[in-house]
């Protein structure tokens, strides 16, 4: 759980300047959670990182669409 929280916080820090913070946070959380359910050991860590990054990007894009 600590690993997941750390990775989620890293994703949030990378997207801190975004104008769509709410949807970015939701995307980071959803992506990180989904990624954490895939694989075991180091594969799980990689899946969590990738899931968080993709979730942050998707959430940010959704936010941009909503703000138009």
DSSP file (Angstrom, degrees, kcal/mol; ACC not computed):
  #  RESIDUE AA STRUCTURE BP1 BP2  ACC     N-H-->O    O-->H-N    N-H-->O    O-->H-N    TCO  KAPPA ALPHA  PHI   PSI    X-CA   Y-CA   Z-CA
    1    1 A X     >        0   0    0      0, 0.0     4,-2.3     0, 0.0     5,-0.2   0.000 360.0 360.0 360.0 -39.3    0.0    0.0    0.0
    2    2 A X  H  >  +     0   0    0      1,-0.2     4,-2.5     2,-0.2     5,-0.2   0.896 360.0  52.8 -61.1 -39.1    2.9    2.4    0.8
    3    3 A X  H  > S+     0   0    0      1,-0.2     4,-2.4     2,-0.2    -1,-0.2   0.915 108.8  49.2 -62.5 -43.0    4.3    1.7   -2.7
    4    4 A X  H  > S+     0   0    0      2,-0.2     4,-2.5     1,-0.2    -2,-0.2   0.914 111.6  48.4 -63.9 -43.9    1.0    2.6   -4.3
    5    5 A X  H  X S+     0   0    0     -4,-2.3     4,-2.5     2,-0.2    -1,-0.2   0.912 111.3  50.7 -63.7 -42.5    0.6    5.8   -2.3
    6    6 A X  H  X S+     0   0    0     -4,-2.5     4,-2.1     2,-0.2    -2,-0.2   0.918 112.2  46.3 -61.0 -44.7    4.2    6.9   -3.2
    7    7 A X  H  X S+     0   0    0     -4,-2.4     4,-2.2     2,-0.2    -2,-0.2   0.897 112.1  51.0 -67.5 -39.9    3.6    6.2   -6.9
    8    8 A X  H  X S+     0   0    0     -4,-2.5     4,-2.1     2,-0.2    -2,-0.2   0.913 109.9  49.9 -63.2 -42.2    0.3    8.1   -6.9
    9    9 A X  H  X S+     0   0    0     -4,-2.5     4,-2.5     2,-0.2    -2,-0.2   0.891 108.3  53.1 -63.8 -38.9    1.9   11.1   -5.2
   10   10 A X  H  X S+     0   0    0     -4,-2.1     4,-2.1     1,-0.2    -1,-0.2   0.920 108.5  50.2 -60.8 -43.7    4.7   11.1   -7.7
   11   11 A X  H  X S+     0   0    0     -4,-2.2     4,-1.1     1,-0.2    -1,-0.2   0.888 110.5  50.0 -61.1 -39.2    2.1   11.2  -10.5
   12   12 A X  H  < S+     0   0    0     -4,-2.1     3,-0.4     1,-0.2    -2,-0.2   0.901 108.9  51.2 -67.5 -40.6    0.4   14.1   -8.8
   13   13 A X  H >< S+     0   0    0     -4,-2.5     3,-1.1     1,-0.2     4,-0.2   0.880 107.5  53.4 -64.0 -36.9    3.6   16.0   -8.4
   14   14 A X  H 3< S+     0   0    0     -4,-2.1    -1,-0.2     1,-0.2     3,-0.2   0.780 117.2  38.0 -68.3 -25.3    4.3   15.6  -12.1
   15   15 A X  T >< S+     0   0    0     -4,-1.1     3,-1.8    -3,-0.4    -1,-0.2   0.156  80.9 115.0-108.6  17.6    0.9   17.0  -13.0
   16   16 A X  T <  S+     0   0    0     -3,-1.1    -1,-0.1     1,-0.3    -2,-0.1   0.767  72.7  56.0 -63.1 -27.7    0.8   19.7  -10.3
   17   17 A X  T 3  S+     0   0    0     -4,-0.2    -1,-0.3    -3,-0.2     2,-0.1   0.441  82.4 118.4 -85.3   1.5    0.8   22.5  -12.8
   18   18 A X    <   -     0   0    0     -3,-1.8     3,-0.5     1,-0.1    -3,-0.0  -0.403  61.5-145.4 -72.3 142.9   -2.3   21.2  -14.6
   19   19 A X  S    S+     0   0    0      1,-0.2     3,-0.2    -2,-0.1    -1,-0.1   0.572  97.7  61.9 -79.7  -9.7   -5.4   23.3  -14.8
   20   20 A X     >  +     0   0    0      1,-0.2     4,-2.2     2,-0.1    -1,-0.2  -0.336  63.0 148.2-111.4  49.3   -7.5   20.1  -14.6
   21   21 A X  H  >  +     0   0    0     -3,-0.5     4,-2.8     1,-0.2     5,-0.2   0.850  64.9  55.1 -57.9 -41.8   -6.3   18.9  -11.2
   22   22 A X  H  > S+     0   0    0      1,-0.2     4,-2.0     2,-0.2    -1,-0.2   0.932 113.8  38.9 -60.9 -48.4   -9.5   17.2  -10.1
   23   23 A X  H  > S+     0   0    0     -3,-0.2     4,-2.3     2,-0.2    -1,-0.2   0.828 114.9  54.9 -73.1 -29.9   -9.7   14.9  -13.1
   24   24 A X  H  X S+     0   0    0     -4,-2.2     4,-2.8    35,-0.2    35,-0.2   0.926 108.7  48.0 -66.5 -43.8   -6.0   14.4  -13.2
   25   25 A X  H  X S+     0   0    0     -4,-2.8     4,-2.6     2,-0.2     5,-0.2   0.926 112.6  48.7 -61.5 -45.3   -6.1   13.2   -9.6
   26   26 A X  H  X S+     0   0    0     -4,-2.0     4,-2.6    -5,-0.2     5,-0.2   0.911 112.6  48.4 -62.0 -42.0   -9.0   10.9  -10.3
   27   27 A X  H  X S+     0   0    0     -4,-2.3     4,-2.8     2,-0.2    29,-0.3   0.907 111.0  50.2 -64.6 -42.5   -7.2    9.5  -13.3
   28   28 A X  H  X S+     0   0    0     -4,-2.8     4,-2.7    27,-0.3     5,-0.2   0.932 113.4  46.1 -60.1 -46.2   -3.9    9.0  -11.4
   29   29 A X  H  X S+     0   0    0     -4,-2.6     4,-2.5     2,-0.2     5,-0.2   0.931 115.1  45.5 -64.4 -46.0   -5.8    7.2   -8.6
   30   30 A X  H  X S+     0   0    0     -4,-2.6     4,-2.4    -5,-0.2    -2,-0.2   0.920 115.9  46.1 -65.1 -43.8   -7.8    5.0  -11.0
   31   31 A X  H  X S+     0   0    0     -4,-2.8     4,-2.7    -5,-0.2    21,-0.4   0.910 114.0  48.0 -65.4 -42.8   -4.8    4.1  -13.2
   32   32 A X  H  X S+     0   0    0     -4,-2.7     4,-1.9    19,-0.3    -2,-0.2   0.904 112.8  48.3 -64.8 -41.9   -2.6    3.4  -10.2
   33   33 A X  H  X S+     0   0    0     -4,-2.5     4,-0.6    -5,-0.2    -2,-0.2   0.931 113.6  46.8 -64.1 -45.5   -5.2    1.2   -8.5
   34   34 A X  H >< S+     0   0    0     -4,-2.4     3,-1.1     1,-0.2    -2,-0.2   0.929 112.9  49.4 -62.7 -45.7   -5.8   -0.7  -11.8
   35   35 A X  H >< S+     0   0    0     -4,-2.7     3,-1.5     1,-0.3    13,-0.3   0.832 103.0  61.6 -62.4 -32.7   -2.1   -1.2  -12.4
   36   36 A X  H 3< S+     0   0    0     -4,-1.9    -1,-0.3     1,-0.3    -2,-0.2   0.678  97.5  59.0 -70.0 -15.3   -1.6   -2.4   -8.8
   37   37 A X  T << S+     0   0    0     -3,-1.1     2,-0.4    -4,-0.6    -1,-0.3   0.453  92.4  85.3 -89.6  -1.9   -3.9   -5.4   -9.5
   38   38 A X  S <  S-     0   0    0     -3,-1.5     9,-0.2     6,-0.2    10,-0.2  -0.851  89.1 -16.2-106.1 135.2   -1.7   -6.6  -12.4
   39   39 A X  S    S-     0   0    0     -2,-0.4     2,-0.3     8,-0.1     3,-0.0   0.041  70.2 -96.0  73.9-178.3    1.3   -8.9  -12.0
   40   40 A X  S >  S-     0   0    0      4,-0.0     3,-1.3     0, 0.0     4,-0.4  -0.962  74.3 -10.5-137.8 153.1    3.4   -9.8   -9.0
   41   41 A X  T 3> S-     0   0    0     -2,-0.3     4,-1.5     1,-0.3     3,-0.5  -0.322 131.2  -4.6  63.2-133.2    6.7   -8.5   -7.6
   42   42 A X  H 3> S+     0   0    0      1,-0.2     4,-2.3     2,-0.2    -1,-0.3   0.825 133.9  60.0 -66.6 -31.6    8.6   -6.1   -9.8
   43   43 A X  H <> S+     0   0    0     -3,-1.3     4,-2.3     1,-0.2    -1,-0.2   0.858 103.5  52.1 -62.0 -35.1    6.1   -6.6  -12.6
   44   44 A X  H  > S+     0   0    0     -3,-0.5     4,-2.3    -4,-0.4    -1,-0.2   0.901 108.2  50.6 -66.9 -41.4    3.4   -5.3  -10.2
   45   45 A X  H  X S+     0   0    0     -4,-1.5     4,-2.3     2,-0.2    -2,-0.2   0.927 112.2  46.6 -62.1 -45.2    5.5   -2.2   -9.5
   46   46 A X  H  X S+     0   0    0     -4,-2.3     4,-2.7     1,-0.2     5,-0.2   0.912 112.1  50.6 -64.2 -42.9    6.0   -1.5  -13.2
   47   47 A X  H  X S+     0   0    0     -4,-2.3     4,-2.6     1,-0.2    -1,-0.2   0.878 110.4  50.4 -63.2 -37.5    2.3   -2.1  -13.9
   48   48 A X  H  X S+     0   0    0     -4,-2.3     4,-2.4   -13,-0.3   -13,-0.2   0.917 112.0  46.9 -66.6 -43.2    1.4    0.4  -11.1
   49   49 A X  H  X S+     0   0    0     -4,-2.3     4,-2.5     2,-0.2    -2,-0.2   0.937 115.7  44.6 -63.5 -47.6    3.8    3.0  -12.4
   50   50 A X  H  X S+     0   0    0     -4,-2.7     4,-2.8     1,-0.2     5,-0.3   0.913 113.4  51.0 -64.6 -42.9    2.5    2.7  -16.0
   51   51 A X  H  X S+     0   0    0     -4,-2.6     4,-2.5    -5,-0.2   -19,-0.3   0.903 111.2  48.4 -61.2 -41.7   -1.1    2.6  -14.8
   52   52 A X  H  X S+     0   0    0     -4,-2.4     4,-2.7   -21,-0.4   -20,-0.2   0.931 112.6  47.8 -64.1 -45.8   -0.6    5.8  -12.8
   53   53 A X  H  X S+     0   0    0     -4,-2.5     4,-2.2     1,-0.2    -2,-0.2   0.928 115.2  44.6 -62.1 -45.6    1.1    7.6  -15.7
   54   54 A X  H  X S+     0   0    0     -4,-2.8     4,-2.7     1,-0.2    -1,-0.2   0.891 113.6  51.0 -66.6 -38.5   -1.6    6.5  -18.2
   55   55 A X  H  X S+     0   0    0     -4,-2.5     4,-2.8    -5,-0.3   -27,-0.3   0.899 109.6  50.0 -65.1 -41.1   -4.3    7.4  -15.7
   56   56 A X  H  X S+     0   0    0     -4,-2.7     4,-2.3   -29,-0.3    -2,-0.2   0.928 112.9  46.8 -62.1 -44.8   -2.9   10.8  -15.1
   57   57 A X  H  X S+     0   0    0     -4,-2.2     4,-2.3    -5,-0.2    -2,-0.2   0.931 114.2  47.0 -63.1 -45.9   -2.6   11.5  -18.8
   58   58 A X  H  X S+     0   0    0     -4,-2.7     4,-2.4     1,-0.2    -2,-0.2   0.921 112.9  48.8 -63.9 -43.8   -6.2   10.3  -19.4
   59   59 A X  H  X S+     0   0    0     -4,-2.8     4,-2.2   -35,-0.2   -35,-0.2   0.882 110.9  50.9 -62.8 -38.5   -7.6   12.3  -16.5
   60   60 A X  H  X S+     0   0    0     -4,-2.3     4,-2.2    -5,-0.2    -1,-0.2   0.907 110.5  48.7 -64.7 -43.0   -5.8   15.4  -17.7
   61   61 A X  H  X S+     0   0    0     -4,-2.3     4,-2.1     2,-0.2    -2,-0.2   0.897 110.4  50.9 -65.4 -40.6   -7.2   15.0  -21.2
   62   62 A X  H  X S+     0   0    0     -4,-2.4     4,-2.3     1,-0.2    -1,-0.2   0.926 109.8  51.1 -61.3 -44.2  -10.7   14.5  -19.9
   63   63 A X  H  X S+     0   0    0     -4,-2.2     4,-2.2     1,-0.2    -2,-0.2   0.894 108.1  51.5 -59.8 -41.9  -10.3   17.7  -17.8
   64   64 A X  H  X S+     0   0    0     -4,-2.2     4,-0.5     1,-0.2    -1,-0.2   0.900 110.2  49.6 -61.9 -40.5   -9.2   19.6  -20.9
   65   65 A X  H >< S+     0   0    0     -4,-2.1     3,-0.9     1,-0.2    -2,-0.2   0.903 111.0  49.0 -64.9 -41.8  -12.2   18.4  -22.8
   66   66 A X  H 3< S+     0   0    0     -4,-2.3    -1,-0.2     1,-0.2    -2,-0.2   0.873 108.0  54.9 -65.6 -37.5  -14.5   19.4  -19.9
   67   67 A X  H 3<        0   0    0     -4,-2.2    -1,-0.2     1,-0.2    -2,-0.2   0.544 360.0 360.0 -76.5  -7.0  -13.0   22.9  -19.7
   68   68 A X    <<        0   0    0     -3,-0.9    -1,-0.2    -4,-0.5    -2,-0.1   0.503 360.0 360.0 -71.8 360.0  -13.6   23.7  -23.4
